[in-house]
Amino acid sequence: MFTQFITILILVSIVGCILYGRRLIRTEKVDAVFGNPERAKGGTHWIIVGSSAILLIWLYYSWDIAKGFYPKSANELCQVAKVNESLLGLKYQFPIEEREFKSTSIIKIENKNLQIITNEIQSSPDLSSPQKTTLVGFINETRKLIPLLTNENLMETDTKIQIKEMTEEIRLLTSNFKKNNYPFETDEQKNERLRAVSEEGGWGITKVQSGTGSIENTIEVPLVPATNKGLKFDAAAKELEIINDKFFKLRNHNPQFKNSIKALKDKIKDYRGGLDDTEEVASTFAKNIVKIARRIEFASIYPPNALNEMQNAIVEFDNVQKSEQGGLRFIDMFLFPAGTIVSSGTSCSEQGSGRWLPKPSDTLNKFILMSKPSVGYKNIPLLWIDMMDVSKIIGFILPDWIADVLPGEYPTHTKDGVVEQNFKGRVLKVVTGDFKLFKIPVPYGHIWDSFLRVFLGLIFGILIGVPLGLFMGLNRFAKGFFDPLIELYRPVPPLAWAPLIISVLGIDNTGKVFLLFMVSLSIMIISARAGASGTQLSKIHAAHSLGASKKQILRYVIFPNSLPEILTGIRVAVGMCWGTLVAAEFLAGTTGIGFVENVAKKYFQYEVIWITIFIMGMLGLLFDVTLRKIIDKTIPWRGKG
């Protein structure tokens, strides 16, 4: 119901916003000329259209619309896939989906192989004339085996009877398949089947026992038929499988063929046994001739008209089963784009975009489970709130050396084994957080860890990079001294630094934050330097003429002029930091969005991978929207001067 509601809401939103936009274009008076940025402001309705279109495409190509409106369709298509799989082996023998009979194809291939060997034998310099004559004689005898299989007069009565029986079985199946009550299920059988359906679960919520004993949800297509239509196809698939097995066990071996091939094998065996080590080439050719004879022996070769009735019966059943699918064929055609449900052995699976593109409903369900502290991902939730004592925060902020620089000694135990605290000992407890105060809510989890790493790396890069960039833009010494250092490490990809930094500073937050600091530092230095060096000289001269000091010129002229470049640099640095962080968490880490995606990739957990991609996109968007607001507030004059 939720997916149905969302789909209808999206369609209504798209149509409504498009109609509103068209009406607005006709009624709105626009004074701004072409090229004026004011023309691009507003347009929330177009944002809704774009976002809704993306979500609608996701719902459609992930097959979530099919799941929402027709939840049993995957199960029914699974049963249809079973029939198609059982039919595939039989249809492969006939010119139904192939261009010719399988018998014809085999005969053409083996005759061609025999001709190739004949040419090789006759042109071989390592064979004597008697050897060539003998080997060519074996080839001619092998060729004569094929007419013994394709001659209808030599075909055994028992073989004809078996083919006729299988043909009648297919026709009987076709007749029964048209009946509404097929496969004539009893009430007891129906109750047992429905019980199995209930235990198996629905599409996308199949329950599987994990190795640890817990119940895990996996995306699977239910195998047990859940509807009467599905039951009909499931029963037909089982009958076809039996017929299929009978047909492929059947061999068109009449007495003449058996005697001929046995005589040929014996002749070649005796011939090879009489050869010595110097006649290895002749032995190899003889061995290859036997291989072709054996392929002919085990191939399904029949007279040209022997299987006509069986072919007609298969075509008739195929047409009937397609007709019995009814509206399911249209559901498969329109609601399962870029693939369908396929059957393989004892299981059915999604084959196409629905396999690697998780459904929004399943993704949301997985996201909720991963956000719970009782489930999480690797026992850590994506984002949650933990109650932390303020003392821990104080101990993290205050350095331990505060207690070390105080006069006096730390307390020692008495002869009674008691430690009496003094002032220095109490201060040490405060700076290390070894005391109780009160608890406050603190966020934690994979999302928070990644967010904090990016935020800290960006802040350190701004605090150091902006002043240094301004200094380099205004001072010849600073530019000459620092420029080679910056340009030496800036072109190096961040991932090239990652192994070195992580191995030196460790896999904890220190190494990752320092790597992000290096990424943002170079960007902020270049942005601030470009802003400072690009200040209009006339503004600086005007400030000098008004009696401004160096600090005032820096604060009121150069820094505001550099601010657009600096804020643009921050936006660029945010994207670079996110990309680098995920790669760093791929290499080393036990928490974070990159760590979650790396583990999910190993186990093909597509829902989790898409969740991490969505989270990274949303966090990046959050940073960018925040920066846009800051830009609008701090440099409202941009583009208007």
N, C-alpha and C positions, 0 to 999 in steps of 0.2 A: 504493500500500500504506500509506503514511504517513497519508493522509486516512482510509482505511478504519479503521485502528487507532485514530486519534484519535476518530472518530465512535463506534465501539463503546465505547471507554473512557469517553467523555462520557455515553453512555446508561447504562452500568453505574454510573458515579459518581452520576448523578441518582437512579436507582432505589435504589441502595444507601443513599445519604444520606437519602432520604425515609423508607425503612423504618427506618433507625437513629433518625431524629428522632422518628418515631411511637412506637417502642419506648421511647425515652428519656422521652417525655412520660408514658407509662404507668407507668414505674418510678421516675422521679426525684421526690424529695420536695422541694417548694419551700416554704420557710418565709417568704420575703419576701412581703409583701402587695402588692396591685396599686399601681403607682406607684413602687415602690422600684426605683432604677436597677440593683440587683443582678440583677433579673429579666432584664435585657437583656444581661448579660455572657455570654461563651461563644458557643456556636452556630456553631462552625467548619463543621459539616456543612451548615448553611444557606447559608453563604458559598460553599461548593463548588457547591451546587445553583444558586444565582443566577448565579455565574460560568459554570458549565457550560451553563446555559440560554441565556445571551447568546451564547456561542461556538457552540452548536448552531444557534441562529437565524441567526447569521452564515454558518455552513457551508451551511445549507439555502437561504437566500435569495440567496447568492452563487453557487449551483449547484456548490459545491465537492464536495458529497456526490455529485451526479450525475457530476461529473468523476472522483471517486475510485473509485466503484463501477462506472460505465459510461463509461470514457474515450472510447469510440468513438461515444457517443450523440449528441454535438454534430455530428459529421461526418455521421451518418446523418440527423439532423434537417435538416441543411443540404441534403441531396439531396432530402428530402421537401419542403422549402421551395421548391426549384427547380421541382418538379412543381406545387405550389400556385400559384406565381407564373405558370407557363405556362398553367395552367388558368383563372387569374383572368380573363384577357382574354376567353376563350371563354364562361365561365360568366356573365360580365357581360352577354352578349347575350340570355340566356335567363332565364325566371322560376325559376331554381334557388336562387340566394341573393338575387336581387332579386324584387320583387313582380310585375313584368310584363316582357314582352319589351322589349328596348332599342328596337326599331322602334316599339312602341306608345308608349313614353315620348317618343321624338323627335317623333312625329306630334302628340301632345297638346301638347307645348311649342311647336312651330312654329305649330299652329293658334291657340293662345292668343296668340302674338306677332303673327300676322296680324290677329287680331281687335282687339288693342290698337292697331295702326297704323291699322286701319280707323276706329276711334273717334276717334283723334287727327286723322286727315284730315278727317273729317266735321265735327268741332268746331273746326277751325282757322280763325281769322278772316283769316289771311294767304293763303288759297287761294281762287281763283275757282271757280265751279261747274263749268266745263269741266275745270279741273285736278283737282278732286275726282273727277269722273266717270272721267277717264283713270287716275288713281292707283288708284281702287277696282277698275277693270278689270284692272290689273296684279295686284292682290291676288287677284282671282278666278282669274286664269290660274295664279298660283302655287299656289293651293289645288288646282287640277286636276292638278298634277304628282304629288301624293301617290297618288291612285288608279292612276296609271300604274305605280307601283312596287309597290303592294299587290295588283294584279290578277294572279292566278296564270296566267291564260290569256295574258297578255302577257309572261310571264317567258321569257327565251331558253333554248333547249335547252342551250347551252353552260354557262350558269350553273347549271342543274339538274344537269348532269353533274359539274361541279366540286364542288358541294355533296355529291353522292352519293359522289364519290371521297374527299373529306375524311371523310365519315361512315364509309366502309369502312376508311380508314386508322386511325381511332380505334378501331373494332371489332377490327381486326387487332392493334393495340397492346394492347387489353384482353386479347385471347386470348394473346398472347405474354407479357404481363406476369404471367400466372398461372403460367408455366413457371419451374421452379427455375433452369434454365440460361440464362434471358434475362439479358443481351442477346447470348448466344452468343459470348462473348469467347474469343479464341484464347490459347494459352500465351504467345505473343510479346507480345500486347496486355496480358495480365495482368502479365507481368514489367515491362513499361514503366510500367504504372500503379503497381505497388508501388514501383518506383524513384522515381517522382514523389511518392508518399506519404511515402517516407523522407526525401526532400530537403525536402519542405514542412514536416515536423515534426508534432508532436501539438497537441492543443487547449491553447492557452495558451503554447506555446513555439515559435511560428512564428519563423523567422529571417529578418530583413530587412536588406539592405545599406543602411547609412546614407550620408549625403552625404560623410562623412569617410573612408569606406572600411571602417569597423569594422562588426562584426556586432552588431546589437541585437535583443533579444527583445521581441516585442510580443504583446499578447493578441489572438489572432485565432482564428477557427474554420477548420480546414483545409477547403479547397475540393475537392480531389481525393478521390473516393470511396475509403474505406479498407476497406470490407467489401463482401461480395457483395450484401447488402440495399441498401447505399448505391449500389452500381454499377447495380442495377436501376432505382432511382428517377432516377439521373442520366441514364441512357440514355433513359428515358421522357420526362424533361423536355426533352431535346434533340429528340425526335420531335414532342412537343407544340408546341415552339417553332416548328418548321417548319410544322406545320398551322396554328398561330395566325397566322403571317405570311401564309400563303396566304389564309386567311379574311378578314383585314383588307385585303388587296389586292383582293379580289373586290368588284365593284359590280354591283348589279342594275339595269343600264342597258339597257333595250330600245330599239329604234329610235324608237318613238313618244315615249318620254320624252326621248331625246336631241334629237329634232327640236323638241319643245315647249319645252324649256328654252333651246335655242339661239335659237328665235324670240322667246322672252320677253326674253332678254338683249339681243338686237338691238333690239327695240322700245324697251326702257328706255334703251339707249345712244343711240338716235336721239332719243328724247324729251328726254333731258338735254342732248344737244348743241344742241337747238333752243331751250333756255331762255337768257334773258339774266341779268345780274347781279341784277336786281330780283326774280327768281324763285328765289332760293336755297332757300326753304323747300320748294318743290315738288321741287327737285333732291335735297334731303336725304332726303325721304320715298322718292323713287324709288331712291336709293342703298341705303336700309335694306331695301327690298323685294328688291333684288338679293342682298343679304347672306343673307336668309332662303332664297332660291332656291338659293344656293350651298351653304348648310348642308344643305338637303334633298338636293342632288346628291351631296355627299360623305358623307352618313350611310349607315349600313348598314340600309336599309329593305327588308324582304322581305314577301311575302304571308304571311298569318297561319299557314298550315300548312306552309309551304315548309321550315322548319327543324326540324320535329317529330322526324324520324328522327335528325338530328344531335344534338338535345337529349337524346334517349334514350341515344344512344351515349356522350355526355359524362357523363351521370348514372351509367351503368353502369360506365364507367372510374373515376369518382370513388369509387364504392362499392368497387370492386376494390382501388384503391390504398390506401384506408383499411383494408381487410381485410388487405392485405399488410404493412402497418406492424406488425401483431401487437403484441407487448409494448412496442414503441417508443412507442405512443400512451399507455400507462400511465406509462412513464418520463417522457414529456413532460408528462403531466398532474400527476404527483405530485412529480417531482424538479426540475421547471423552473417553480417558482411565479412568478406575476406576470410572465409573459412566455414567450418561446420563441426558437428560432433562426429568423431570417428571411433570405430571399434578396433581394438587390437587385443586378441587373445581373450582374457577374462575381464578386461576393463574397457571403459569408455573414457575418452578425454577430449578436451577442447583442442581443436586444431585450427589455428589462425590467430587473428588479433586478440580474440578473447582469452587466449592462453597466456600471452605475455603482457597484456594490458588489463590489469586487475579492475574489477567492477567497483565503482564508487561506494556502493553499499558495503561490499566486503572490506574495502580499504578503510572506510569509516569505522566499521566494527573492529578491525584489527588495531586501528589507531586508539580507540577507546580502551581496548584490552592492554595495549602497551603503555597507556598513560596511567593505569592503575598501579599503585605501589605493590599490590599483592601479586601482580603478574609481571608487568614491565617487559624489558628486554634484557636478558642476562641478569635478571633480578634487580634491574635498575629501571624506574619508570622514565618515560620521555620527559615529563615535566610534572612536578608535584611540589607540595609545600611541606617542609619539615620544621618542627619547633626546635630552635637552637637557643641555648643559653647565651645571653649577651656577653658573658665572660669569655666565651670562645672567640667571639669577634674582637673583643678588646685584646686578648692574648695574641691574635693574629696580627693586629695593627701595631701594637707596641713592640719595639725591639727589646730583646733580652738584655742588651748591654746597659739599659737604664739602671737595672739593679746592680750590675757589675761596677759602675762608676761611683756608686754611693760609698761613703767611707764606712769602715768597719768590716767585720767578718760575717759570713753566713752562720747560722746557728748550728751547733753540734750537740750530739746527744749527751746526756748526763750519765753518771755511773748507774743510775736506776733504769737506764734504757729509755728515757723520756727525752723528746726533742721539744724545747721551748722556743717558740718563734720570737725573733726580734724584728726591728723595723726593716732591715735589709731583706730578711726572709719573707716578710709580708709583701714587700714591693715585688720580689721575685714571683710570688704567687699571682700577683695582679698582672704583671707583664707576660706571664706564661698562660694566663687564663685558668689557673688552678683554684677557682673559687666559684661559688654559686651566686647568681643574681636573680634574673628573671628571664623567661623565654619569649622569643619573638618568632613570627613565621618567616622562614627563609626558603626561597626556591632551590630546588635541586633536581638533578636528572640529566639525561643526555642532551636535551635542548639547552638547558641552562649552562651546562659545561661548555658547549660550543659557542653559545652567545657570549659568555664571559670571556672566553679566550680571544674572540674577535674584538670585543669591546676594549679589553685591556691592551691588546697589541695595537689597535687603532689609536687609542688615547696616548700611549707612549710615543707612537710615531708622530702624532700631531704636536705634542708638547715639546719634542726635541726637533722635529723636522721643520716646523714653521719658523721658529726663531732662527735656526741655522740657515734656512733658505732665504729669509729676509736679509740676514747678515751677508750671505754670499752675493745677493743682488745689489748690495750697497757698498761692499768693501772689496777692494782689489786683492788684498792679502787672503781674505776668507775664500774668495772665489778660486784663487790660484792654489790654495793649500788643500781645500776640501774637495774641489771638483774632481781631481784624479781618483780620489778614494771612492767617491760616490759612483762615478762612471765605471770604475773597475768592477764593482759588485752588482750594480743595477742591471746590466744585460744578462747576468747569469740567472737562469730560471730558478724560482724558489725551491723546486723539488731537488735541485742539485745541492742546495745547502742543507736540505732536511736531514739526510743521513748523518752529516757531520754534526749538526747542532743537536740532534736527538741523542747521538752517541756521547757527546760531551756533557750536555745538560740533563740528559735522562729523558724518559718517556712520559714524565708527569707534565704538569701545566707549564713549568718554567721553560722547557725547550720549545713547546708549541707557541707560547706567547712571544718568546724572543724571535722565533721565525716570522711570526706575523708582524712584529715590530720592524724587522728588517724590510719586509715587503712594503709596509706603509711609509716607512721613513724616507726611502728614495723618492716615492711619489710626492710626498708632502714637501720635500726639499725642492724638487723641480717646480712644483706648482707655486710655492711661495717665492722662489727666485724669479720665475717668469712674471709673477704679479708685481714684484718690487722693481724689476728692471724695465717693466712696461709702463710705469707711471709717467704720465705726460709731464714734460719738463716745464711747461707753462704754469701748471698748478704748483710745482715746487717753487718756481720763481715768484709766483704770487704770494705764497706763504712766507718766503724770505722777505719780500718787500713789506709785508705786514708785521714783521718783527718776530716771527715764530722761531722758537728754539728747535734744536735737532730732535728732541724728544717729542715736541708738539708736531713737527713735520712728519715724524714716523707714525705718531698716533692718529693724527687727523687727516693726513694726506696719503702717505705711502700704504699704510695698513688697510684703510678702506678701499683704496684702488686695487690692492692685492687680494681682497676678500673674495671676489668672484672666482679667481683662479684657485684660491685655497679651498673653497667649498666644492668646486668641481673636482679638485684633486681628492678630496675626502670621499666623494661619491665613487670615483674610480678605485680608490684604495679599499673601500668596503667590498666591492666585487672581487678584487684580487685576493683580499684576506680570506673571503669565504672559500674561494677555489683552492687556495693554499692550505687552509685548515683541514678541509675534507681529505686532501691528499696526505697531509701529515698524520691525520687520524687513521688513514688507511695503513700507513707504514707502521705506526706504533701508537697504541692507545687501548684503554679498556673502557672508556666512556666517550660520548660525543656522537654526533650525527654521522660523521665519516666512519667511525667504528661500527655503528649499527648497519650501515649500508655494506661495509666490507664483509661482515659476517653473513648478512642476508644474501649477498651475491654467491657465497660458497654453497648455500643450501637452496638456491633458486627460489627464494621467498620474494616473489615479484611484488606482492602487496607492500611488504616492508620497504623494498627499494623505492617504490613510488611514493611511499609516505615520507621517506627521507628527502627525496627530490622536492616534494611539495613543501616540506618544512623549510628547507634551505631557500626555496623561492620566496616563501612568505616572510622569513626573517630578513632576507635581502631587501624585499619590498618595504618592510617595516623601517629598516635603516634609511632607505632611499626616500620614502615619504617624509620621514622626520627631517631629513636634510633639505628636502624641498620646502618644508614649512620654515626651516631656519633661514634658507635663502630668501624666501619671500619677506620675512620679517627684518633681516639684517641688511639686505641690499635691494630695497624696493625700487631703486633708481635704475637697476640693470635693464638695458635695452631701451631706455627712455632719454639717455643723454645725447 
